């Protein structure tokens, strides 16, 4: 019997469908699905994991926050985390199936994490030393059949050892440094769980360094001169060629000289044309960056959506560093399949008419996977954001095969009493690949009038502007991912998660990443007492070492031994300064906790302050004057709660909070359950049969997000209807999106 092990249930089904001679027989054990198939003369079982079934833990766990910890082992994740308790039945099922098998094939995602998942199942659950390996970049039938036909005889040991070493390093750094910080604060008389890590510390320092630049920034005044005029019946705005005048008397002198002039002359005209090459295929970072720029979708969510599209069979594996599309994927076949989807039909037919299809490949490569591309399989039904990512990936794929666009830039020089003003224009002369990538081409089109040297411009006004230099911009979730990649910190698959961790730890806040007081203080204290924790050179060194392990140039034990020595020295130094570090952090920790939990003034007693609380039955908001004031407000059981200091509801005046749920847009809501925005007041609504399922009835519903109309057969039927409300139409639209 042959056992194929997949990373997710959906992958198991797709492999079963692809390899079965007939129809796969679906079976289950304790609710965990697996499949029995025949392939030629072989009987095959396909079982599945749900990501990592094993995690790292101390061999002999001690009480408190003692460190250093290096004696660790792999154990079932269900024993490590309560949240992973559901994974136990998947592990039990694989153990049961493995007992019946004599041949084992790992078919987890072909990357470092996938290799570790498969390696652990093989050695711990199946009790085997090795296994065969299926390698594929899409979950399409042809690719899966090819991967099975061309099985690798062994696991990818380079990936397996590099991946395991990464887990060990991250655990060593994470648990030891976090315990050291937490212990330091507790020794100073304040309890609070703090964390840092091998990549998390340097990443936070990058953000804090930018914040320090902003805080230390001193604006410098400067002056500019602008000219507004018309030529050939077209308005023109031009700026003095000096651009910024750092000396006000100089700017004043020129302004006085020309401010009353009514005419100027075009003294010089420069035109430049250039070819603009098609975009490079998407790797994960460029996809995350483009999705943020086009849709405002953060990198972590983009990866999650891309992973769903991959497991659905609609796009290739997204965790790739490659910007190259090999001919082997079958360009014409993919375009032919995409042409069957109406929104891509015209573009694909245009490309198929070309004699040669050559993508504009980039320099970046990945040993495991090509750049991200659509498989050609048409998705059934996608929610709004998933459809956007799919459209972006597909149009980017098409655009890489497009013709170069031609752009023209024009620089006009205007002379006013020997003072030169400059205006610049840019336009697309030949669209080329722009057509294939619309509407995601974000280029400025500024048409200037067709003037010649010596033509006159009628001046409307000349102005002097007093300005100041601006501080550097904060990082966005997109730009920080690019910065981490540029510095060689983290991996394509972990960078978004690292930034998310900084948010969850309250080290950063805001859409533009602003270091909180706690984040700032941690970096300031560590820079003073233990700077090696924040050393990105050290982090980058270990990243390079893990790549050498993957290439079989270095051995894991050599890298881990070096890491233990460095950590032991670092932690010994840290312990000697533990009291100073704790004192430096305790006050900021207390202030941050208060700031992150204070909701606003109590609307009942008018004297107390509402704050987030946790109790026996979950989270709630309560007045700080309890028991004198017993005002409380319910909160949803799931999702992250963020307070919004000073923000009150426009309907009732109660404080507002922000609720952040996975893969959903953050929602700002009023805490008042009886608020008009939630009761349905002002809504024109009448119950009617559900137009989607035909069985249920569309009824008015209420939630913390407000009122909405939905089928009463939910969750069997997900029909949601737009409501007509006099004063809260925009809020209800948000509720509808949230529930999709």
DAZI-V498821 format. One record per residue. N is the residue number from 1. RES is the residue in one letter. D_CENTER is the distance of its C-alpha to the mean C-alpha in Angstrom with 2 decimals. Layout:
n=N res=RES d_center=D_CENTER
n=N res=RES d_center=D_CENTER
This chain:
n=1 res=X d_center=41.25
n=2 res=X d_center=37.91
n=3 res=X d_center=34.69
n=4 res=X d_center=31.32
n=5 res=X d_center=28.37
n=6 res=X d_center=24.96
n=7 res=X d_center=21.58
n=8 res=X d_center=21.18
n=9 res=X d_center=23.92
n=10 res=X d_center=22.83
n=11 res=X d_center=23.16
n=12 res=X d_center=26.59
n=13 res=X d_center=27.77
n=14 res=X d_center=26.79
n=15 res=X d_center=28.54
n=16 res=X d_center=31.51
n=17 res=X d_center=31.82
n=18 res=X d_center=31.60
n=19 res=X d_center=34.14
n=20 res=X d_center=36.62
n=21 res=X d_center=40.03
n=22 res=X d_center=40.32
n=23 res=X d_center=38.29
n=24 res=X d_center=36.32
n=25 res=X d_center=37.75
n=26 res=X d_center=35.16
n=27 res=X d_center=36.06
n=28 res=X d_center=34.51
n=29 res=X d_center=35.12
n=30 res=X d_center=34.38
n=31 res=X d_center=32.04
n=32 res=X d_center=30.14
n=33 res=X d_center=30.53
n=34 res=X d_center=31.87
n=35 res=X d_center=33.76
n=36 res=X d_center=37.14
n=37 res=X d_center=37.90
n=38 res=X d_center=40.57
n=39 res=X d_center=39.94
n=40 res=X d_center=43.32
n=41 res=X d_center=45.26
n=42 res=X d_center=42.30
n=43 res=X d_center=41.30
n=44 res=X d_center=37.58
n=45 res=X d_center=35.47
n=46 res=X d_center=31.69
n=47 res=X d_center=29.98
n=48 res=X d_center=26.39
n=49 res=X d_center=24.27
n=50 res=X d_center=21.22
n=51 res=X d_center=19.07
n=52 res=X d_center=20.67
n=53 res=X d_center=24.18
n=54 res=X d_center=25.13
n=55 res=X d_center=23.83
n=56 res=X d_center=25.48
n=57 res=X d_center=27.96
n=58 res=X d_center=31.00
n=59 res=X d_center=34.22
n=60 res=X d_center=36.29
n=61 res=X d_center=34.27
n=62 res=X d_center=36.03
n=63 res=X d_center=36.05
n=64 res=X d_center=34.40
n=65 res=X d_center=32.11
n=66 res=X d_center=34.18
n=67 res=X d_center=32.88
n=68 res=X d_center=32.69
n=69 res=X d_center=31.59
n=70 res=X d_center=31.77
n=71 res=X d_center=33.56
n=72 res=X d_center=30.82
n=73 res=X d_center=30.67
n=74 res=X d_center=28.65
n=75 res=X d_center=29.25
n=76 res=X d_center=28.03
n=77 res=X d_center=24.76
n=78 res=X d_center=26.74
n=79 res=X d_center=28.88
n=80 res=X d_center=26.09
n=81 res=X d_center=24.09
n=82 res=X d_center=25.46
n=83 res=X d_center=22.18
n=84 res=X d_center=22.69
n=85 res=X d_center=26.29
n=86 res=X d_center=25.72
n=87 res=X d_center=25.16
n=88 res=X d_center=28.83
n=89 res=X d_center=30.27
n=90 res=X d_center=28.17
n=91 res=X d_center=29.42
n=92 res=X d_center=32.94
n=93 res=X d_center=32.94
n=94 res=X d_center=31.98
n=95 res=X d_center=34.67
n=96 res=X d_center=37.13
n=97 res=X d_center=36.35
n=98 res=X d_center=36.49
n=99 res=X d_center=40.05
n=100 res=X d_center=41.17
n=101 res=X d_center=39.64
n=102 res=X d_center=41.17
n=103 res=X d_center=38.54
n=104 res=X d_center=34.81
n=105 res=X d_center=31.94
n=106 res=X d_center=28.33
n=107 res=X d_center=26.00
n=108 res=X d_center=22.65
n=109 res=X d_center=19.67
n=110 res=X d_center=21.03
n=111 res=X d_center=18.93
n=112 res=X d_center=19.48
n=113 res=X d_center=18.06
n=114 res=X d_center=19.88
n=115 res=X d_center=22.98
n=116 res=X d_center=23.04
n=117 res=X d_center=22.76
n=118 res=X d_center=25.63
n=119 res=X d_center=27.63
n=120 res=X d_center=27.74
n=121 res=X d_center=28.85
n=122 res=X d_center=31.48
n=123 res=X d_center=33.00
n=124 res=X d_center=32.79
n=125 res=X d_center=32.98
n=126 res=X d_center=34.97
n=127 res=X d_center=36.92
n=128 res=X d_center=36.70
n=129 res=X d_center=36.45
n=130 res=X d_center=34.72
n=131 res=X d_center=33.65
n=132 res=X d_center=33.22
n=133 res=X d_center=29.83
n=134 res=X d_center=28.41
n=135 res=X d_center=25.97
n=136 res=X d_center=24.14
n=137 res=X d_center=21.13
n=138 res=X d_center=21.51
n=139 res=X d_center=22.91
n=140 res=X d_center=25.66
n=141 res=X d_center=29.31
n=142 res=X d_center=30.50
n=143 res=X d_center=27.82
n=144 res=X d_center=28.40
n=145 res=X d_center=32.14
n=146 res=X d_center=31.98
n=147 res=X d_center=29.96
n=148 res=X d_center=32.60
n=149 res=X d_center=35.47
n=150 res=X d_center=34.26
n=151 res=X d_center=33.32
n=152 res=X d_center=32.85
n=153 res=X d_center=35.62
n=154 res=X d_center=33.53
n=155 res=X d_center=30.09
n=156 res=X d_center=28.15
n=157 res=X d_center=29.47
n=158 res=X d_center=27.72
n=159 res=X d_center=24.28
n=160 res=X d_center=25.61
n=161 res=X d_center=27.10
n=162 res=X d_center=24.22
n=163 res=X d_center=21.81
n=164 res=X d_center=24.33
n=165 res=X d_center=24.94
n=166 res=X d_center=21.29
n=167 res=X d_center=21.42
n=168 res=X d_center=24.73
n=169 res=X d_center=23.66
n=170 res=X d_center=20.59
n=171 res=X d_center=22.93
n=172 res=X d_center=25.72
n=173 res=X d_center=23.76
n=174 res=X d_center=21.77
n=175 res=X d_center=24.80
n=176 res=X d_center=27.34
n=177 res=X d_center=25.67
n=178 res=X d_center=24.40
n=179 res=X d_center=27.90
n=180 res=X d_center=29.50
n=181 res=X d_center=27.69
n=182 res=X d_center=28.38
n=183 res=X d_center=31.98
n=184 res=X d_center=32.55
n=185 res=X d_center=31.67
n=186 res=X d_center=33.80
n=187 res=X d_center=36.67
n=188 res=X d_center=36.55
n=189 res=X d_center=37.10
n=190 res=X d_center=33.67
n=191 res=X d_center=31.52
n=192 res=X d_center=27.75
n=193 res=X d_center=25.17
n=194 res=X d_center=23.35
n=195 res=X d_center=21.02
n=196 res=X d_center=20.05
n=197 res=X d_center=19.49
n=198 res=X d_center=19.88
n=199 res=X d_center=16.58
n=200 res=X d_center=15.72
n=201 res=X d_center=18.96
n=202 res=X d_center=18.71
n=203 res=X d_center=15.14
n=204 res=X d_center=16.61
n=205 res=X d_center=19.65
n=206 res=X d_center=17.92
n=207 res=X d_center=16.67
n=208 res=X d_center=20.12
n=209 res=X d_center=21.98
n=210 res=X d_center=20.51
n=211 res=X d_center=21.52
n=212 res=X d_center=24.94
n=213 res=X d_center=25.34
n=214 res=X d_center=24.72
n=215 res=X d_center=27.16
n=216 res=X d_center=29.71
n=217 res=X d_center=29.55
n=218 res=X d_center=32.89
n=219 res=X d_center=33.08
n=220 res=X d_center=35.74
n=221 res=X d_center=37.65
n=222 res=X d_center=38.26
n=223 res=X d_center=39.87
n=224 res=X d_center=39.35
n=225 res=X d_center=41.76
n=226 res=X d_center=40.82
n=227 res=X d_center=43.04
n=228 res=X d_center=42.82
n=229 res=X d_center=45.20
n=230 res=X d_center=46.03
n=231 res=X d_center=47.16
n=232 res=X d_center=48.05
n=233 res=X d_center=47.20
n=234 res=X d_center=43.55
n=235 res=X d_center=41.94
n=236 res=X d_center=40.80
n=237 res=X d_center=38.99
n=238 res=X d_center=39.68
n=239 res=X d_center=39.22
n=240 res=X d_center=41.72
n=241 res=X d_center=41.16
n=242 res=X d_center=41.12
n=243 res=X d_center=37.86
n=244 res=X d_center=37.80
n=245 res=X d_center=41.20
n=246 res=X d_center=41.03
n=247 res=X d_center=44.72
n=248 res=X d_center=45.56
n=249 res=X d_center=49.26
n=250 res=X d_center=48.34
n=251 res=X d_center=46.08
n=252 res=X d_center=48.83
n=253 res=X d_center=51.50
n=254 res=X d_center=49.77
n=255 res=X d_center=48.82
n=256 res=X d_center=52.45
n=257 res=X d_center=53.64
n=258 res=X d_center=51.71
n=259 res=X d_center=50.63
n=260 res=X d_center=53.49
n=261 res=X d_center=53.36
n=262 res=X d_center=53.21
n=263 res=X d_center=52.83
n=264 res=X d_center=51.03
n=265 res=X d_center=51.16
n=266 res=X d_center=48.63
n=267 res=X d_center=49.63
n=268 res=X d_center=47.15
n=269 res=X d_center=44.86
n=270 res=X d_center=42.35
n=271 res=X d_center=40.57
n=272 res=X d_center=38.15
n=273 res=X d_center=36.69
n=274 res=X d_center=34.03
n=275 res=X d_center=32.30
n=276 res=X d_center=28.54
n=277 res=X d_center=27.25
n=278 res=X d_center=24.82
n=279 res=X d_center=21.11
n=280 res=X d_center=20.04
n=281 res=X d_center=18.49
n=282 res=X d_center=14.74
n=283 res=X d_center=13.47
n=284 res=X d_center=9.90
n=285 res=X d_center=9.15
n=286 res=X d_center=11.16
n=287 res=X d_center=9.68
n=288 res=X d_center=6.15
n=289 res=X d_center=8.54
n=290 res=X d_center=10.87
n=291 res=X d_center=8.96
n=292 res=X d_center=8.16
n=293 res=X d_center=11.81
n=294 res=X d_center=13.35
n=295 res=X d_center=11.96
n=296 res=X d_center=10.03
n=297 res=X d_center=7.15
n=298 res=X d_center=4.12
n=299 res=X d_center=1.40
n=300 res=X d_center=2.49
n=301 res=X d_center=4.79
n=302 res=X d_center=5.17
n=303 res=X d_center=5.96
n=304 res=X d_center=7.97
n=305 res=X d_center=9.65
n=306 res=X d_center=10.44
n=307 res=X d_center=11.89
n=308 res=X d_center=13.95
n=309 res=X d_center=15.22
n=310 res=X d_center=16.21
n=311 res=X d_center=18.06
n=312 res=X d_center=19.66
n=313 res=X d_center=21.02
n=314 res=X d_center=19.69
n=315 res=X d_center=17.65
n=316 res=X d_center=17.92
n=317 res=X d_center=16.01
n=318 res=X d_center=12.44
n=319 res=X d_center=12.18
n=320 res=X d_center=14.50
n=321 res=X d_center=15.35
n=322 res=X d_center=18.03
n=323 res=X d_center=18.67
n=324 res=X d_center=21.93
n=325 res=X d_center=23.27
n=326 res=X d_center=26.53
n=327 res=X d_center=29.47
n=328 res=X d_center=29.66
n=329 res=X d_center=26.96
n=330 res=X d_center=29.52
n=331 res=X d_center=28.49
n=332 res=X d_center=31.35
n=333 res=X d_center=30.92
n=334 res=X d_center=27.25
n=335 res=X d_center=28.25
n=336 res=X d_center=31.25
n=337 res=X d_center=29.23
n=338 res=X d_center=26.71
n=339 res=X d_center=29.80
n=340 res=X d_center=30.65
n=341 res=X d_center=27.74
n=342 res=X d_center=29.20
n=343 res=X d_center=26.31
n=344 res=X d_center=26.30
n=345 res=X d_center=30.03
n=346 res=X d_center=31.30
n=347 res=X d_center=28.84
n=348 res=X d_center=29.32
n=349 res=X d_center=33.08
n=350 res=X d_center=33.15
n=351 res=X d_center=31.43
n=352 res=X d_center=33.66
n=353 res=X d_center=36.67
n=354 res=X d_center=35.88
n=355 res=X d_center=38.00
n=356 res=X d_center=35.32
n=357 res=X d_center=31.61
n=358 res=X d_center=29.95
n=359 res=X d_center=26.23
n=360 res=X d_center=25.37
n=361 res=X d_center=23.87
n=362 res=X d_center=22.18
n=363 res=X d_center=23.18
n=364 res=X d_center=20.26
n=365 res=X d_center=21.17
n=366 res=X d_center=20.21
n=367 res=X d_center=23.14
n=368 res=X d_center=21.76
n=369 res=X d_center=20.07
n=370 res=X d_center=20.37
n=371 res=X d_center=17.84
n=372 res=X d_center=15.99
n=373 res=X d_center=18.62
n=374 res=X d_center=19.87
n=375 res=X d_center=22.63
n=376 res=X d_center=24.82
n=377 res=X d_center=24.90
n=378 res=X d_center=24.66
n=379 res=X d_center=22.33
n=380 res=X d_center=24.42
n=381 res=X d_center=22.70
n=382 res=X d_center=19.06
n=383 res=X d_center=17.69
n=384 res=X d_center=16.82
n=385 res=X d_center=13.07
n=386 res=X d_center=13.53
n=387 res=X d_center=16.47
n=388 res=X d_center=14.68
n=389 res=X d_center=12.30
n=390 res=X d_center=15.52
n=391 res=X d_center=17.51
n=392 res=X d_center=15.32
n=393 res=X d_center=15.47
n=394 res=X d_center=19.16
n=395 res=X d_center=20.19
n=396 res=X d_center=18.61
n=397 res=X d_center=20.60
n=398 res=X d_center=23.69
n=399 res=X d_center=23.37
n=400 res=X d_center=23.48
n=401 res=X d_center=27.02
n=402 res=X d_center=28.14
n=403 res=X d_center=30.83
n=404 res=X d_center=30.30
n=405 res=X d_center=30.28
n=406 res=X d_center=32.92
n=407 res=X d_center=32.31
n=408 res=X d_center=35.06
n=409 res=X d_center=35.03
n=410 res=X d_center=38.06
n=411 res=X d_center=39.17
n=412 res=X d_center=42.13
n=413 res=X d_center=44.22
n=414 res=X d_center=46.34
n=415 res=X d_center=49.37
n=416 res=X d_center=50.75
n=417 res=X d_center=53.80
n=418 res=X d_center=52.47
n=419 res=X d_center=49.07
n=420 res=X d_center=46.24
n=421 res=X d_center=43.29
n=422 res=X d_center=40.40
n=423 res=X d_center=38.36
n=424 res=X d_center=35.83
n=425 res=X d_center=34.92
n=426 res=X d_center=32.67
n=427 res=X d_center=32.84
n=428 res=X d_center=32.02
n=429 res=X d_center=35.30
n=430 res=X d_center=34.12
n=431 res=X d_center=30.91
n=432 res=X d_center=30.50
n=433 res=X d_center=26.94
n=434 res=X d_center=25.89
n=435 res=X d_center=27.43
n=436 res=X d_center=25.33
n=437 res=X d_center=21.99
n=438 res=X d_center=22.91
n=439 res=X d_center=21.58
n=440 res=X d_center=18.73
n=441 res=X d_center=21.22
n=442 res=X d_center=20.93
n=443 res=X d_center=24.24
n=444 res=X d_center=26.81
n=445 res=X d_center=30.17
n=446 res=X d_center=33.03
n=447 res=X d_center=36.46
n=448 res=X d_center=39.39
n=449 res=X d_center=43.02
n=450 res=X d_center=45.14
n=451 res=X d_center=47.33
n=452 res=X d_center=49.57
n=453 res=X d_center=50.76
n=454 res=X d_center=53.33
n=455 res=X d_center=52.03
n=456 res=X d_center=52.13
n=457 res=X d_center=49.31
n=458 res=X d_center=50.33
n=459 res=X d_center=48.80
n=460 res=X d_center=47.70
n=461 res=X d_center=46.75
n=462 res=X d_center=45.82
n=463 res=X d_center=43.78
n=464 res=X d_center=43.04
n=465 res=X d_center=39.64
n=466 res=X d_center=39.16
n=467 res=X d_center=35.62
n=468 res=X d_center=33.85
n=469 res=X d_center=31.29
n=470 res=X d_center=27.79
n=471 res=X d_center=25.74
n=472 res=X d_center=22.73
n=473 res=X d_center=19.50
n=474 res=X d_center=16.89
n=475 res=X d_center=13.56
n=476 res=X d_center=10.69
n=477 res=X d_center=7.04
n=478 res=X d_center=7.35
n=479 res=X d_center=10.78
n=480 res=X d_center=10.45
n=481 res=X d_center=8.39
n=482 res=X d_center=11.36
n=483 res=X d_center=13.77
n=484 res=X d_center=13.10
n=485 res=X d_center=13.56
n=486 res=X d_center=16.65
n=487 res=X d_center=18.06
n=488 res=X d_center=17.67
n=489 res=X d_center=15.87
n=490 res=X d_center=13.91
n=491 res=X d_center=13.01
n=492 res=X d_center=10.67
n=493 res=X d_center=9.88
n=494 res=X d_center=9.89
n=495 res=X d_center=8.39
n=496 res=X d_center=4.98
n=497 res=X d_center=7.67
n=498 res=X d_center=10.04
n=499 res=X d_center=8.59
n=500 res=X d_center=8.32
n=501 res=X d_center=11.85
n=502 res=X d_center=13.06
n=503 res=X d_center=12.44
n=504 res=X d_center=14.21
n=505 res=X d_center=16.93
n=506 res=X d_center=17.59
n=507 res=X d_center=17.42
n=508 res=X d_center=15.30
n=509 res=X d_center=15.13
n=510 res=X d_center=14.55
n=511 res=X d_center=12.22
n=512 res=X d_center=13.68
n=513 res=X d_center=13.37
n=514 res=X d_center=16.93
n=515 res=X d_center=18.37
n=516 res=X d_center=20.40
n=517 res=X d_center=24.01
n=518 res=X d_center=23.23
n=519 res=X d_center=20.57
n=520 res=X d_center=23.10
n=521 res=X d_center=25.97
n=522 res=X d_center=24.49
n=523 res=X d_center=23.97
n=524 res=X d_center=27.40
n=525 res=X d_center=29.17
n=526 res=X d_center=27.69
n=527 res=X d_center=28.43
n=528 res=X d_center=31.96
n=529 res=X d_center=32.68
n=530 res=X d_center=30.34
n=531 res=X d_center=28.51
n=532 res=X d_center=27.89
n=533 res=X d_center=25.14
n=534 res=X d_center=23.11
n=535 res=X d_center=24.38
n=536 res=X d_center=21.73
n=537 res=X d_center=24.60
n=538 res=X d_center=25.24
n=539 res=X d_center=21.66
n=540 res=X d_center=21.66
n=541 res=X d_center=25.09
n=542 res=X d_center=23.99
n=543 res=X d_center=21.12
n=544 res=X d_center=23.95
n=545 res=X d_center=26.19
n=546 res=X d_center=23.92
n=547 res=X d_center=23.85
n=548 res=X d_center=27.64
n=549 res=X d_center=27.82
n=550 res=X d_center=26.06
n=551 res=X d_center=28.65
n=552 res=X d_center=31.45
n=553 res=X d_center=32.41
n=554 res=X d_center=31.90
n=555 res=X d_center=32.56
n=556 res=X d_center=30.23
n=557 res=X d_center=33.06
n=558 res=X d_center=33.57
n=559 res=X d_center=29.99
n=560 res=X d_center=29.99
n=561 res=X d_center=33.42
n=562 res=X d_center=32.38
n=563 res=X d_center=29.37
n=564 res=X d_center=31.78
n=565 res=X d_center=34.25
n=566 res=X d_center=31.78
n=567 res=X d_center=30.40
n=568 res=X d_center=33.95
n=569 res=X d_center=35.07
n=570 res=X d_center=32.10
n=571 res=X d_center=32.54
n=572 res=X d_center=36.31
n=573 res=X d_center=35.88
n=574 res=X d_center=33.39
n=575 res=X d_center=35.90
n=576 res=X d_center=38.65
n=577 res=X d_center=36.71
n=578 res=X d_center=35.26
n=579 res=X d_center=37.33
n=580 res=X d_center=36.39
n=581 res=X d_center=32.66
n=582 res=X d_center=33.02
n=583 res=X d_center=35.08
n=584 res=X d_center=32.55
n=585 res=X d_center=29.76
n=586 res=X d_center=31.61
n=587 res=X d_center=32.24
n=588 res=X d_center=28.71
n=589 res=X d_center=27.45
n=590 res=X d_center=29.95
n=591 res=X d_center=29.19
n=592 res=X d_center=25.44
n=593 res=X d_center=26.15
n=594 res=X d_center=28.48
n=595 res=X d_center=26.16
n=596 res=X d_center=23.26
n=597 res=X d_center=25.71
n=598 res=X d_center=28.09
n=599 res=X d_center=27.74
n=600 res=X d_center=30.76
n=601 res=X d_center=34.55
n=602 res=X d_center=36.26
n=603 res=X d_center=37.60
n=604 res=X d_center=40.43
n=605 res=X d_center=42.23
n=606 res=X d_center=41.05
n=607 res=X d_center=41.39
n=608 res=X d_center=38.63
n=609 res=X d_center=34.89
n=610 res=X d_center=32.43
n=611 res=X d_center=29.90
n=612 res=X d_center=27.43
n=613 res=X d_center=29.32
n=614 res=X d_center=29.07
n=615 res=X d_center=32.10
n=616 res=X d_center=33.59
n=617 res=X d_center=32.22
n=618 res=X d_center=28.70
n=619 res=X d_center=27.20
n=620 res=X d_center=29.17
n=621 res=X d_center=30.06
n=622 res=X d_center=33.55
n=623 res=X d_center=35.93
n=624 res=X d_center=36.67
n=625 res=X d_center=40.41
n=626 res=X d_center=40.65
n=627 res=X d_center=43.29
n=628 res=X d_center=44.94
n=629 res=X d_center=42.15
n=630 res=X d_center=40.64
n=631 res=X d_center=38.03
n=632 res=X d_center=34.92
n=633 res=X d_center=32.02
n=634 res=X d_center=30.09
n=635 res=X d_center=26.33
n=636 res=X d_center=24.21
n=637 res=X d_center=24.14
n=638 res=X d_center=20.39
n=639 res=X d_center=17.31
n=640 res=X d_center=16.68
n=641 res=X d_center=19.29
n=642 res=X d_center=19.02
n=643 res=X d_center=22.35
n=644 res=X d_center=23.05
n=645 res=X d_center=26.05
n=646 res=X d_center=28.74
n=647 res=X d_center=27.21
n=648 res=X d_center=29.66
n=649 res=X d_center=30.02
n=650 res=X d_center=31.90
n=651 res=X d_center=33.83
n=652 res=X d_center=35.11
n=653 res=X d_center=34.16
n=654 res=X d_center=32.49
n=655 res=X d_center=29.39
n=656 res=X d_center=25.91
n=657 res=X d_center=22.88
n=658 res=X d_center=19.20
n=659 res=X d_center=17.98
n=660 res=X d_center=14.34
n=661 res=X d_center=14.00
n=662 res=X d_center=11.49
n=663 res=X d_center=10.28
n=664 res=X d_center=12.67
n=665 res=X d_center=13.02
n=666 res=X d_center=14.34
n=667 res=X d_center=18.12
n=668 res=X d_center=20.77
n=669 res=X d_center=23.92
n=670 res=X d_center=27.45
n=671 res=X d_center=28.61
n=672 res=X d_center=32.01
n=673 res=X d_center=32.47
n=674 res=X d_center=35.48
n=675 res=X d_center=33.81
n=676 res=X d_center=34.90
n=677 res=X d_center=31.31
n=678 res=X d_center=31.23
n=679 res=X d_center=34.82
n=680 res=X d_center=35.02
n=681 res=X d_center=37.59
n=682 res=X d_center=38.14
n=683 res=X d_center=36.63
n=684 res=X d_center=38.77
n=685 res=X d_center=38.35
n=686 res=X d_center=40.60
n=687 res=X d_center=40.06
n=688 res=X d_center=40.30
n=689 res=X d_center=39.81
n=690 res=X d_center=36.27
n=691 res=X d_center=36.05
n=692 res=X d_center=33.41
n=693 res=X d_center=34.99
n=694 res=X d_center=38.50
n=695 res=X d_center=39.09
n=696 res=X d_center=37.48
n=697 res=X d_center=38.01
n=698 res=X d_center=35.61
n=699 res=X d_center=35.94
n=700 res=X d_center=34.69
n=701 res=X d_center=32.15
n=702 res=X d_center=30.99
n=703 res=X d_center=28.02
n=704 res=X d_center=26.54
n=705 res=X d_center=24.61
n=706 res=X d_center=27.97
n=707 res=X d_center=30.22
n=708 res=X d_center=29.39
n=709 res=X d_center=31.46
n=710 res=X d_center=30.70
n=711 res=X d_center=32.65
n=712 res=X d_center=34.39
n=713 res=X d_center=33.75
n=714 res=X d_center=30.08
n=715 res=X d_center=28.32
n=716 res=X d_center=30.49
n=717 res=X d_center=30.02
n=718 res=X d_center=26.88
n=719 res=X d_center=28.76
n=720 res=X d_center=27.79
n=721 res=X d_center=29.80
n=722 res=X d_center=29.49
n=723 res=X d_center=31.98
n=724 res=X d_center=34.29
n=725 res=X d_center=34.31
n=726 res=X d_center=36.27
n=727 res=X d_center=34.16
n=728 res=X d_center=30.75
n=729 res=X d_center=29.76
n=730 res=X d_center=26.38
n=731 res=X d_center=25.58
n=732 res=X d_center=26.60
n=733 res=X d_center=24.38
n=734 res=X d_center=21.42
n=735 res=X d_center=22.97
n=736 res=X d_center=23.27
n=737 res=X d_center=19.61
n=738 res=X d_center=18.72
n=739 res=X d_center=21.16
n=740 res=X d_center=20.21
